[in-house]
């Protein structure tokens, strides 16, 4: 199994350290390649990354000469490793908790014949279901897979290509939109436990709670069109097509 784990780092030295420590603690680095792209971070963050690269020589560290944004940074790693079997992109404020998370992830990819984009569940609403003993959440009808990581197979990568470099944000939403148009799907794996470390303060939790309630109201508008299978009808965004 050739599995590339990509972390795009821009500042956040404390969260970056926590993120990388969690991956090293839960991942077999002999079987999974960890590639860190430092997107021209500050000195404190660079020092943290230097400590890891010295202590763990199997971790690959690449530094950008200037800040180019996450999509371009991720593409730097993808262009360097074009022949991997699987790619997983993790933000530097994520903490992975399962020691067997890679095994769960690889089995999940097999559940969908390597033709789905997978992420770890965070706060999205959706339809929960079980497939081959593993638990999933279908976040339909939303385009994005905003969560703790973003994982896809070489089948998906070969069809969709690199991340769009037009925008510095919402690269996951764009990739999921392109995946839908290409006939792929996306799901959360709720068996993998992880959290976004930057979402701990009360203000942020309240913001996310409000976001969740708003999304639930939107979802109810589509409730008559949600089917209890992964073969879901997708209406155009903003309006429901009668007779689906």
C-alpha positions as CSV (number, residue, x, y, z in Angstrom):
1,X,0.0,0.0,0.0
2,X,1.4,3.4,-1.0
3,X,-0.3,6.0,1.1
4,X,0.7,9.6,1.0
5,X,-0.3,11.8,4.0
6,X,0.0,15.5,3.3
7,X,0.0,18.3,5.9
8,X,-0.1,21.9,4.7
9,X,1.3,24.1,7.4
10,X,1.0,27.8,7.8
11,X,1.8,29.1,11.3
12,X,-0.1,27.7,14.4
13,X,3.0,26.2,16.0
14,X,1.2,24.7,19.0
15,X,-1.5,23.1,16.9
16,X,1.0,22.0,14.3
17,X,3.0,20.2,17.0
18,X,-0.1,18.5,18.3
19,X,-1.2,17.5,14.8
20,X,2.1,15.9,13.8
21,X,2.5,14.2,17.2
22,X,-0.9,12.6,16.8
23,X,-0.1,11.3,13.3
24,X,3.3,9.9,14.4
25,X,1.6,8.3,17.4
26,X,-1.2,6.7,15.4
27,X,0.5,5.9,12.0
28,X,3.1,3.4,10.8
29,X,5.5,5.7,9.0
30,X,7.2,2.7,7.4
31,X,4.0,2.0,5.4
32,X,2.7,5.6,5.1
33,X,4.7,8.5,3.8
34,X,4.2,11.7,5.7
35,X,4.9,14.8,3.6
36,X,4.8,18.2,5.3
37,X,4.6,21.4,3.2
38,X,5.6,24.5,5.1
39,X,3.8,27.4,3.4
40,X,6.3,30.0,4.5
41,X,5.4,29.9,8.2
42,X,6.7,32.0,11.0
43,X,9.9,31.2,12.9
44,X,8.2,29.4,15.8
45,X,6.4,27.1,13.4
46,X,9.6,26.5,11.4
47,X,11.4,25.5,14.6
48,X,8.7,23.0,15.4
49,X,8.9,21.4,11.9
50,X,12.7,21.3,12.1
51,X,12.5,19.3,15.4
52,X,10.3,16.7,13.8
53,X,12.4,16.4,10.6
54,X,15.5,15.8,12.7
55,X,13.9,13.3,15.0
56,X,12.0,11.5,12.3
57,X,14.1,11.3,9.1
58,X,11.3,9.4,7.3
59,X,9.1,12.5,7.5
60,X,9.6,14.6,4.3
61,X,9.6,18.4,4.9
62,X,9.3,20.8,2.0
63,X,9.4,24.6,2.4
64,X,7.8,27.1,0.1
65,X,9.9,30.2,-0.7
66,X,6.8,32.3,-0.2
67,X,3.2,31.9,1.0
68,X,1.2,30.4,-1.9
69,X,-1.9,29.0,-0.1
70,X,-3.2,25.6,0.7
71,X,-4.3,24.4,-2.7
72,X,-1.0,25.1,-4.3
73,X,0.9,23.6,-1.4
74,X,-1.1,20.4,-1.6
75,X,-0.4,20.3,-5.3
76,X,3.3,20.6,-4.6
77,X,3.1,17.2,-2.8
78,X,0.7,15.6,-5.4
79,X,3.0,16.6,-8.2
80,X,6.0,15.0,-6.5
81,X,4.2,11.8,-5.7
82,X,1.9,11.0,-8.7
83,X,2.0,7.2,-8.4
84,X,0.6,6.6,-4.9
85,X,-2.4,4.4,-4.3
86,X,-4.0,6.7,-1.8
87,X,-3.8,10.4,-0.8
88,X,-4.9,11.9,2.5
89,X,-4.8,15.6,3.2
90,X,-4.8,16.8,6.8
91,X,-4.8,20.4,8.1
92,X,-2.3,21.4,10.8
93,X,-5.0,22.0,13.4
94,X,-6.3,18.4,13.3
95,X,-5.7,15.7,16.0
96,X,-6.1,12.0,15.0
97,X,-7.2,9.8,17.9
98,X,-7.5,6.2,16.5
99,X,-4.4,4.2,16.4
100,X,-5.9,2.1,13.6
101,X,-7.3,5.0,11.6
102,X,-5.3,4.2,8.5
103,X,-6.6,0.6,8.5
104,X,-10.2,1.9,8.9
105,X,-9.6,4.4,6.1
106,X,-8.2,1.8,3.7
107,X,-11.0,-0.6,4.3
108,X,-13.5,2.2,3.8
109,X,-11.9,3.0,0.4
110,X,-12.4,-0.7,-0.5
111,X,-16.1,-0.4,0.6
112,X,-16.6,2.1,-2.2
113,X,-14.2,0.4,-4.7
114,X,-11.8,3.3,-4.4
115,X,-14.3,5.6,-6.0
116,X,-15.3,7.9,-3.2
117,X,-13.7,10.8,-1.3
118,X,-13.7,10.1,2.4
119,X,-13.3,12.2,5.5
120,X,-13.6,12.0,9.3
121,X,-16.9,13.2,10.8
122,X,-16.9,16.6,12.5
123,X,-20.1,18.6,12.7
124,X,-22.1,18.0,9.5
125,X,-25.6,16.7,9.4
126,X,-26.7,13.9,7.1
127,X,-27.9,10.3,6.7
128,X,-26.0,7.7,8.8
129,X,-25.7,4.2,7.6
130,X,-23.5,1.1,7.9
131,X,-21.7,-0.7,5.1
132,X,-19.6,-3.9,5.7
133,X,-19.6,-3.2,9.4
134,X,-18.3,0.4,9.1
135,X,-20.3,3.5,9.8
136,X,-20.7,6.4,7.4
137,X,-22.5,9.7,7.2
138,X,-23.8,11.0,3.8
139,X,-23.8,14.8,4.0
140,X,-26.1,15.2,1.0
141,X,-27.0,17.7,-0.4
142,X,-23.9,19.7,0.4
143,X,-20.9,19.9,-1.9
144,X,-18.2,20.0,0.6
145,X,-16.5,17.5,2.8
146,X,-15.2,19.9,5.4
147,X,-13.8,17.8,8.2
148,X,-10.7,16.4,9.8
149,X,-9.1,15.1,6.7
150,X,-9.7,14.6,3.0
151,X,-8.8,11.2,1.4
152,X,-9.0,9.8,-2.1
153,X,-7.6,7.0,-4.2
154,X,-5.5,7.1,-7.4
155,X,-8.7,6.3,-9.3
156,X,-10.2,9.6,-8.1
157,X,-6.9,11.6,-8.5
158,X,-6.4,10.2,-12.1
159,X,-9.9,11.4,-13.1
160,X,-10.1,14.7,-11.2
161,X,-6.4,15.8,-11.2
162,X,-5.0,18.5,-9.0
163,X,-6.7,21.0,-6.7
164,X,-7.9,24.2,-8.2
165,X,-5.3,27.0,-7.6
166,X,-7.7,29.8,-8.5
167,X,-8.9,30.2,-4.9
168,X,-6.9,30.0,-1.7
169,X,-10.0,28.6,0.2
170,X,-12.7,26.0,-0.1
171,X,-10.5,23.6,-2.1
172,X,-12.5,20.7,-0.6
173,X,-15.8,22.0,-1.8
174,X,-14.4,22.5,-5.3
175,X,-13.0,19.0,-5.4
176,X,-16.3,17.5,-4.2
177,X,-18.2,19.4,-6.8
178,X,-15.9,18.1,-9.5
179,X,-16.2,14.6,-8.0
180,X,-20.0,14.8,-8.3
181,X,-19.8,15.9,-11.9
182,X,-17.4,13.0,-12.6
183,X,-19.7,10.4,-11.0
184,X,-17.9,10.0,-7.7
185,X,-19.4,10.4,-4.2
186,X,-18.1,11.6,-0.8
187,X,-18.8,10.3,2.7
188,X,-17.7,10.8,6.3
189,X,-16.3,7.8,8.2
190,X,-17.7,8.1,11.6
191,X,-15.5,5.3,13.0
192,X,-12.4,7.4,12.8
193,X,-12.2,9.7,15.8
194,X,-10.5,13.1,15.2
195,X,-11.1,16.7,16.1
196,X,-10.2,20.2,14.9
197,X,-8.1,21.6,17.7
198,X,-8.8,25.2,16.7
199,X,-12.5,24.8,17.4
200,X,-12.3,24.6,21.2
201,X,-13.3,28.0,22.4
202,X,-16.9,28.9,23.3
203,X,-17.3,31.5,20.6
204,X,-16.3,29.0,17.9
205,X,-18.5,26.2,19.3
206,X,-21.5,28.6,19.3
207,X,-20.7,29.6,15.7
208,X,-20.6,26.0,14.6
209,X,-23.8,25.2,16.5
210,X,-25.5,28.0,14.7
211,X,-24.1,26.8,11.4
212,X,-25.3,23.3,12.1
213,X,-28.9,24.5,12.9
214,X,-28.9,26.5,9.7
215,X,-27.7,23.6,7.6
216,X,-30.4,21.3,9.2
217,X,-33.1,23.8,8.1
218,X,-31.8,23.7,4.6
219,X,-31.7,19.9,4.6
220,X,-35.3,19.7,5.7
221,X,-36.3,21.5,2.5
222,X,-34.9,18.5,0.5
223,X,-36.2,15.8,2.9
224,X,-38.7,14.5,0.3
225,X,-35.9,13.8,-2.1
226,X,-33.4,12.1,0.3
227,X,-33.4,8.4,-0.4
228,X,-32.1,5.9,2.2
229,X,-29.4,4.6,-0.1
230,X,-26.1,6.1,-1.3
231,X,-27.7,6.5,-4.8
232,X,-29.2,9.9,-3.9
233,X,-31.1,12.4,-6.2
234,X,-29.2,15.7,-6.4
235,X,-31.4,18.7,-7.2
236,X,-29.9,21.9,-8.6
237,X,-28.5,24.1,-5.8
238,X,-31.0,26.7,-4.6
239,X,-34.1,25.0,-5.8
240,X,-35.8,21.7,-5.8
241,X,-36.6,20.1,-9.1
242,X,-40.1,18.7,-9.0
243,X,-40.6,15.0,-10.0
244,X,-36.8,14.2,-9.5
